[in-house]
Amino acid sequence: MATLSERLPENVPGPFYVTLQCIDCDLCREDAPDIYRRNDAIGYSVVHHQPTTPEEEARALAGQESCPVDAIGRDGEPGTSA
């Protein structure tokens, strides 16, 4: 489960974040390329845009749910403690 203490600093500020548990599988980027992008410098996906509409939030959640290693978190969800 994603925890805030493992949040990558390359994520933009906001509720969704990717942690250092990312295995760079590309699934979140396929589901929500407007939210998640690969950071080539670190070799992981990061949140480059926080959702601002219900549609974007639905895509961000789809990307979170598709993560095979639970490396995507969201502030305020169970299991996301600092």
OpenMM code with the backbone's topology and positions (N, CA, C; nanometers):
from openmm import Vec3, app, unit

residues = "MET ALA THR LEU SER GLU ARG LEU PRO GLU ASN VAL PRO GLY PRO PHE TYR VAL THR LEU GLN CYS ILE ASP CYS ASP LEU CYS ARG GLU ASP ALA PRO ASP ILE TYR ARG ARG ASN ASP ALA ILE GLY TYR SER VAL VAL HIS HIS GLN PRO THR THR PRO GLU GLU GLU ALA ARG ALA LEU ALA GLY GLN GLU SER CYS PRO VAL ASP ALA ILE GLY ARG ASP GLY GLU PRO GLY THR SER ALA".split()
positions = [
    Vec3(0.0820, -0.1184, 0.0000),
    Vec3(0.0000, 0.0000, 0.0000),
    Vec3(0.0870, 0.1256, 0.0000),
    Vec3(0.0475, 0.2238, -0.0761),
    Vec3(0.1222, 0.3488, -0.0854),
    Vec3(0.1144, 0.4261, 0.0467),
    Vec3(0.2269, 0.4795, 0.0876),
    Vec3(0.2299, 0.5629, 0.2081),
    Vec3(0.2958, 0.6962, 0.1757),
    Vec3(0.2502, 0.7997, 0.2436),
    Vec3(0.3032, 0.9342, 0.2198),
    Vec3(0.4529, 0.9426, 0.2424),
    Vec3(0.5054, 0.8644, 0.3347),
    Vec3(0.6484, 0.8698, 0.3642),
    Vec3(0.7341, 0.8226, 0.2459),
    Vec3(0.6730, 0.7505, 0.1502),
    Vec3(0.7449, 0.7028, 0.0324),
    Vec3(0.7108, 0.7832, -0.0924),
    Vec3(0.6358, 0.8918, -0.0755),
    Vec3(0.5964, 0.9765, -0.1882),
    Vec3(0.7201, 1.0343, -0.2570),
    Vec3(0.7248, 1.0214, -0.3885),
    Vec3(0.8363, 1.0769, -0.4655),
    Vec3(0.8236, 1.2288, -0.4713),
    Vec3(0.9325, 1.3019, -0.4485),
    Vec3(0.9247, 1.4479, -0.4491),
    Vec3(0.8965, 1.5052, -0.5878),
    Vec3(0.9110, 1.4260, -0.6918),
    Vec3(0.8862, 1.4723, -0.8281),
    Vec3(0.7374, 1.4835, -0.8617),
    Vec3(0.6490, 1.4290, -0.7765),
    Vec3(0.5052, 1.4452, -0.7966),
    Vec3(0.4676, 1.5915, -0.7775),
    Vec3(0.3693, 1.6393, -0.8549),
    Vec3(0.3190, 1.7738, -0.8297),
    Vec3(0.2383, 1.7701, -0.6991),
    Vec3(0.2308, 1.8808, -0.6279),
    Vec3(0.1539, 1.8832, -0.5035),
    Vec3(0.0065, 1.8495, -0.5276),
    Vec3(-0.0517, 1.7807, -0.4320),
    Vec3(-0.1929, 1.7451, -0.4404),
    Vec3(-0.2184, 1.6078, -0.3827),
    Vec3(-0.3426, 1.5640, -0.3897),
    Vec3(-0.3803, 1.4392, -0.3221),
    Vec3(-0.3239, 1.3109, -0.3837),
    Vec3(-0.3101, 1.3036, -0.5149),
    Vec3(-0.2577, 1.1817, -0.5774),
    Vec3(-0.1058, 1.1876, -0.5814),
    Vec3(-0.0423, 1.0735, -0.5620),
    Vec3(0.1038, 1.0667, -0.5649),
    Vec3(0.1500, 0.9254, -0.5979),
    Vec3(0.2711, 0.9167, -0.6510),
    Vec3(0.3370, 0.7886, -0.6793),
    Vec3(0.4511, 0.7748, -0.5797),
    Vec3(0.4730, 0.6524, -0.5325),
    Vec3(0.5784, 0.6264, -0.4348),
    Vec3(0.6979, 0.5577, -0.5004),
    Vec3(0.8025, 0.5432, -0.4236),
    Vec3(0.9237, 0.4763, -0.4721),
    Vec3(0.9027, 0.3276, -0.4957),
    Vec3(0.7853, 0.2763, -0.4679),
    Vec3(0.7537, 0.1363, -0.4981),
    Vec3(0.7218, 0.1144, -0.6458),
    Vec3(0.7115, 0.2218, -0.7232),
    Vec3(0.6795, 0.2142, -0.8663),
    Vec3(0.7774, 0.1217, -0.9379),
    Vec3(0.7232, 0.0363, -1.0263),
    Vec3(0.8075, -0.0530, -1.1064),
    Vec3(0.8094, -0.0102, -1.2535),
    Vec3(0.7566, 0.1084, -1.2821),
    Vec3(0.7581, 0.1656, -1.4170),
    Vec3(0.6923, 0.0730, -1.5186),
    Vec3(0.5770, 0.0191, -1.4841),
    Vec3(0.5079, -0.0766, -1.5717),
    Vec3(0.4254, -0.0090, -1.6802),
    Vec3(0.3956, 0.1186, -1.6672),
    Vec3(0.3240, 0.1974, -1.7669),
    Vec3(0.1715, 0.1873, -1.7583),
    Vec3(0.1163, 0.1052, -1.6705),
    Vec3(-0.0289, 0.0883, -1.6665),
    Vec3(-0.1015, 0.2169, -1.6286),
    Vec3(-0.0528, 0.2895, -1.5295),
    Vec3(-0.1196, 0.4143, -1.4907),
    Vec3(-0.1130, 0.5162, -1.6039),
    Vec3(-0.0017, 0.5195, -1.6757),
    Vec3(0.0140, 0.6126, -1.7872),
    Vec3(-0.0792, 0.5768, -1.9025),
    Vec3(-0.1063, 0.4484, -1.9204),
    Vec3(-0.2022, 0.4068, -2.0227),
    Vec3(-0.3437, 0.4493, -1.9851),
    Vec3(-0.3784, 0.4358, -1.8576),
    Vec3(-0.5124, 0.4718, -1.8107),
    Vec3(-0.5342, 0.6224, -1.8039),
    Vec3(-0.4315, 0.6969, -1.7685),
    Vec3(-0.4475, 0.8405, -1.7459),
    Vec3(-0.3216, 0.9173, -1.7860),
    Vec3(-0.2928, 0.9241, -1.9164),
    Vec3(-0.1719, 0.9940, -1.9583),
    Vec3(-0.1736, 1.1432, -1.9264),
    Vec3(-0.2916, 1.1976, -1.9013),
    Vec3(-0.3009, 1.3385, -1.8632),
    Vec3(-0.2666, 1.3599, -1.7155),
    Vec3(-0.2640, 1.2542, -1.6377),
    Vec3(-0.2348, 1.2625, -1.4940),
    Vec3(-0.0946, 1.2101, -1.4633),
    Vec3(-0.0605, 1.0942, -1.5164),
    Vec3(0.0656, 1.0276, -1.4861),
    Vec3(0.1610, 1.0356, -1.6048),
    Vec3(0.2868, 1.0622, -1.5776),
    Vec3(0.3909, 1.0615, -1.6804),
    Vec3(0.5155, 0.9963, -1.6241),
    Vec3(0.5977, 0.9457, -1.7146),
    Vec3(0.7260, 0.8885, -1.6726),
    Vec3(0.8251, 1.0019, -1.6520),
    Vec3(0.8967, 0.9957, -1.5417),
    Vec3(1.0060, 1.0888, -1.5171),
    Vec3(1.1327, 1.0140, -1.5547),
    Vec3(1.1901, 1.0482, -1.6688),
    Vec3(1.3066, 0.9754, -1.7187),
    Vec3(1.4273, 0.9867, -1.6262),
    Vec3(1.4386, 1.0968, -1.5548),
    Vec3(1.5535, 1.1165, -1.4658),
    Vec3(1.5552, 1.0154, -1.3515),
    Vec3(1.4374, 0.9754, -1.3047),
    Vec3(1.4320, 0.8804, -1.1927),
    Vec3(1.3841, 0.7418, -1.2349),
    Vec3(1.3261, 0.7310, -1.3551),
    Vec3(1.2820, 0.6006, -1.4048),
    Vec3(1.1521, 0.5506, -1.3451),
    Vec3(1.0672, 0.6417, -1.3001),
    Vec3(0.9381, 0.6060, -1.2411),
    Vec3(0.8290, 0.6947, -1.3000),
    Vec3(0.7062, 0.6500, -1.2843),
    Vec3(0.5928, 0.7364, -1.3136),
    Vec3(0.5769, 0.8344, -1.1987),
    Vec3(0.5235, 0.9518, -1.2296),
    Vec3(0.4891, 1.0506, -1.1277),
    Vec3(0.3584, 1.1162, -1.1678),
    Vec3(0.2956, 1.1808, -1.0724),
    Vec3(0.1779, 1.2613, -1.1023),
    Vec3(0.2286, 1.3959, -1.1518),
    Vec3(0.1962, 1.4295, -1.2770),
    Vec3(0.2407, 1.5578, -1.3311),
    Vec3(0.1259, 1.6577, -1.3387),
    Vec3(0.0022, 1.6090, -1.3172),
    Vec3(-0.1153, 1.6962, -1.3170),
    Vec3(-0.2183, 1.6366, -1.2218),
    Vec3(-0.2587, 1.7127, -1.1224),
    Vec3(-0.3642, 1.6668, -1.0319),
    Vec3(-0.4995, 1.6844, -1.0999),
    Vec3(-0.5906, 1.5905, -1.0802),
    Vec3(-0.7218, 1.6019, -1.1437),
    Vec3(-0.7979, 1.7252, -1.0936),
    Vec3(-0.8657, 1.7909, -1.1879),
    Vec3(-0.9439, 1.9099, -1.1533),
    Vec3(-1.0899, 1.8963, -1.1927),
    Vec3(-1.1243, 1.7871, -1.2603),
    Vec3(-1.2629, 1.7622, -1.2993),
    Vec3(-1.3006, 1.6211, -1.2554),
    Vec3(-1.4287, 1.5919, -1.2478),
    Vec3(-1.4695, 1.4547, -1.2140),
    Vec3(-1.4161, 1.3509, -1.3127),
    Vec3(-1.4080, 1.3874, -1.4396),
    Vec3(-1.3566, 1.2946, -1.5402),
    Vec3(-1.2085, 1.2651, -1.5178),
    Vec3(-1.1319, 1.3706, -1.4888),
    Vec3(-0.9899, 1.3500, -1.4601),
    Vec3(-0.9712, 1.2685, -1.3333),
    Vec3(-1.0530, 1.2943, -1.2322),
    Vec3(-1.0424, 1.2168, -1.1085),
    Vec3(-1.0727, 1.0697, -1.1346),
    Vec3(-1.1716, 1.0426, -1.2191),
    Vec3(-1.2044, 0.9030, -1.2523),
    Vec3(-1.0853, 0.8355, -1.3213),
    Vec3(-1.0174, 0.9072, -1.4116),
    Vec3(-0.8994, 0.8495, -1.4779),
    Vec3(-0.7846, 0.8305, -1.3787),
    Vec3(-0.7650, 0.9272, -1.2888),
    Vec3(-0.6595, 0.9137, -1.1878),
    Vec3(-0.6855, 0.7917, -1.0997),
    Vec3(-0.8113, 0.7711, -1.0617),
    Vec3(-0.8468, 0.6543, -0.9811),
    Vec3(-0.8274, 0.5248, -1.0599),
    Vec3(-0.8597, 0.5268, -1.1886),
    Vec3(-0.8384, 0.4077, -1.2721),
    Vec3(-0.6893, 0.3739, -1.2776),
    Vec3(-0.6059, 0.4765, -1.2913),
    Vec3(-0.4617, 0.4536, -1.2905),
    Vec3(-0.4141, 0.3987, -1.1575),
    Vec3(-0.4685, 0.4512, -1.0491),
    Vec3(-0.4330, 0.4030, -0.9155),
    Vec3(-0.4730, 0.2565, -0.9003),
    Vec3(-0.5930, 0.2231, -0.9429),
    Vec3(-0.6424, 0.0861, -0.9279),
    Vec3(-0.5674, -0.0131, -1.0162),
    Vec3(-0.5134, 0.0337, -1.1294),
    Vec3(-0.4429, -0.0581, -1.2195),
    Vec3(-0.3003, -0.0874, -1.1736),
    Vec3(-0.2498, -0.0127, -1.0776),
    Vec3(-0.1113, -0.0310, -1.0330),
    Vec3(-0.0942, -0.1680, -0.9660),
    Vec3(-0.0101, -0.2547, -1.0239),
    Vec3(0.0034, -0.3900, -0.9700),
    Vec3(0.0780, -0.3973, -0.8368),
    Vec3(0.1473, -0.2905, -0.7986),
    Vec3(0.2238, -0.2927, -0.6735),
    Vec3(0.1737, -0.1888, -0.5726),
    Vec3(0.0560, -0.1313, -0.5976),
    Vec3(-0.0034, -0.0313, -0.5077),
    Vec3(0.0919, 0.0835, -0.4777),
    Vec3(0.1577, 0.1341, -0.5819),
    Vec3(0.2540, 0.2423, -0.5648),
    Vec3(0.1913, 0.3806, -0.5792),
    Vec3(0.0596, 0.3853, -0.6015),
    Vec3(-0.0099, 0.5142, -0.6170),
    Vec3(-0.0999, 0.5359, -0.4970),
    Vec3(-0.0825, 0.6496, -0.4336),
    Vec3(-0.1640, 0.6812, -0.3169),
    Vec3(-0.2472, 0.8053, -0.3390),
    Vec3(-0.3327, 0.8283, -0.2429),
    Vec3(-0.4193, 0.9463, -0.2427),
    Vec3(-0.4380, 0.9885, -0.0985),
    Vec3(-0.4046, 1.1131, -0.0687),
    Vec3(-0.4200, 1.1636, 0.0682),
    Vec3(-0.5613, 1.1420, 0.1171),
    Vec3(-0.5743, 1.0978, 0.2404),
    Vec3(-0.7043, 1.0815, 0.3003),
    Vec3(-0.7654, 0.9434, 0.2826),
    Vec3(-0.7018, 0.8558, 0.2042),
    Vec3(-0.7534, 0.7203, 0.1880),
    Vec3(-0.6969, 0.6304, 0.2973),
    Vec3(-0.7687, 0.5265, 0.3335),
    Vec3(-0.7150, 0.4334, 0.4335),
    Vec3(-0.5792, 0.3802, 0.3925),
    Vec3(-0.4892, 0.3736, 0.4868),
    Vec3(-0.3559, 0.3198, 0.4620),
    Vec3(-0.2579, 0.4219, 0.4102),
    Vec3(-0.2958, 0.5483, 0.4024),
    Vec3(-0.2039, 0.6513, 0.3524),
    Vec3(-0.1579, 0.7394, 0.4677),
    Vec3(-0.0854, 0.6819, 0.5578),
    Vec3(-0.0359, 0.7595, 0.6714),
    Vec3(0.1047, 0.8087, 0.6443),
    Vec3(0.1405, 0.9163, 0.7082),
    Vec3(0.2742, 0.9734, 0.6893),
    Vec3(0.3749, 0.9008, 0.7737),
] * unit.nanometer
topology = app.Topology()
chain = topology.addChain("A")
for resn in residues:
    res = topology.addResidue(resn, chain)
    for name in ("N", "CA", "C"):
        topology.addAtom(name, app.Element.getBySymbol(name[0]), res)
